């Protein structure tokens, strides 16, 4: 993911958790918060130790980031997103992660209209 699309600072994560809204399914929780500026969407990914050991957690993060990198144009501008992976995400392959993230994003109305119709 490109630098301008990354959410990295602890205060940014905290702001999204406190003031944002959440949507979840069995594999992922997505917190979203609209910013005042109209900059690019910023995304943070969090995978806890409950998901697995370091190799498993890093694999899940790579899969999530790759799926989001390809969908970055269909996400709303000026939004901060935090994606939290749950334990079932550890056994998923790329296509399952893509499907699950599409589901939770459309459930939270985070995809632009033309992307929802492509399903």
C-alpha positions in Angstrom: 0.0 0.0 0.0 1.3 3.5 -0.8 2.5 5.8 1.9 -0.4 8.3 1.6 -2.9 5.4 2.2 -1.4 4.2 5.5 -2.7 4.9 8.9 0.2 4.6 11.3 0.1 6.8 14.3 -1.4 5.6 17.6 -3.5 8.7 18.0 -5.1 8.2 14.6 -6.0 4.6 15.5 -7.5 5.8 18.8 -9.5 8.5 17.1 -11.0 6.0 14.7 -11.8 3.6 17.5 -13.5 6.2 19.7 -15.4 8.3 17.2 -15.8 5.9 14.3 -18.5 3.4 13.6 -17.8 -0.3 13.3 -19.1 -3.1 11.1 -18.2 -6.8 11.5 -18.5 -10.3 10.2 -16.9 -13.5 11.5 -13.5 -12.8 10.1 -13.0 -9.0 10.2 -14.1 -5.8 12.1 -13.9 -2.6 10.2 -13.9 0.8 12.0 -14.5 3.8 9.8 -14.4 7.6 10.4 -14.9 10.5 8.0 -12.2 13.1 8.2 -12.7 16.9 7.8 -10.3 17.0 4.9 -10.8 15.4 1.5 -7.5 13.6 1.3 -7.0 10.0 0.3 -8.5 7.1 2.3 -6.1 5.9 5.0 -6.1 2.3 6.2 -4.6 0.6 9.2 -4.5 -3.1 9.7 -4.4 -4.8 13.1 -3.9 -8.5 13.8 -3.7 -9.6 17.4 -1.8 -12.6 18.9 -5.1 -14.5 19.2 -5.0 -15.0 15.4 -1.7 -16.9 15.6 2.1 -16.7 15.7 4.1 -14.0 13.9 4.2 -15.8 10.5 0.4 -16.3 10.5 -0.3 -12.7 11.6 2.0 -11.3 8.9 0.4 -13.5 6.3 -3.0 -12.2 7.2 -1.8 -8.6 7.1 -0.2 -9.1 3.7 -3.5 -10.7 2.3 -5.6 -7.9 3.7 -3.3 -5.1 2.4 -3.2 -6.7 -1.1 -7.0 -6.9 -1.3 -7.4 -3.3 -0.1 -4.6 -2.1 -2.5 -6.7 -3.4 -5.4 -9.9 -1.8 -4.1 -8.5 1.5 -3.0 -10.3 3.4 -5.8 -13.7 2.1 -4.6 -13.2 3.3 -1.0 -14.5 6.8 -0.1 -12.1 9.7 0.0 -11.4 11.5 3.3 -12.0 8.4 5.4 -9.9 6.6 7.9 -10.4 2.8 8.1 -9.0 0.3 10.7 -9.4 -3.4 9.8 -9.1 -5.9 12.7 -8.6 -9.5 11.8 -10.3 -12.1 13.9 -9.0 -15.7 14.5 -10.9 -17.4 11.6 -9.0 -15.1 9.1 -5.8 -17.2 9.8 -7.0 -20.1 7.7 -8.4 -18.2 4.8 -6.9 -18.0 1.3 -6.7 -14.8 -0.9 -10.2 -15.3 -2.5 -11.9 -15.9 0.8 -10.3 -12.8 2.3 -11.3 -10.8 -0.7 -14.9 -12.0 -0.4 -15.1 -11.5 3.3 -13.7 -7.9 3.1 -16.1 -7.1 0.3 -19.0 -8.4 2.4 -18.1 -6.4 5.5 -17.3 -3.2 3.5 -20.7 -3.4 1.7 -22.4 -4.1 4.9 -20.9 -0.9 6.4 -21.7 1.0 3.2 -18.0 1.8 2.6 -17.8 0.9 -1.1 -18.8 3.3 -3.8 -22.1 2.4 -5.6 -20.5 1.1 -8.8 -18.3 -1.3 -6.9 -21.3 -2.8 -5.0 -23.0 -3.5 -8.3 -20.0 -5.5 -9.6 -20.5 -8.3 -7.1 
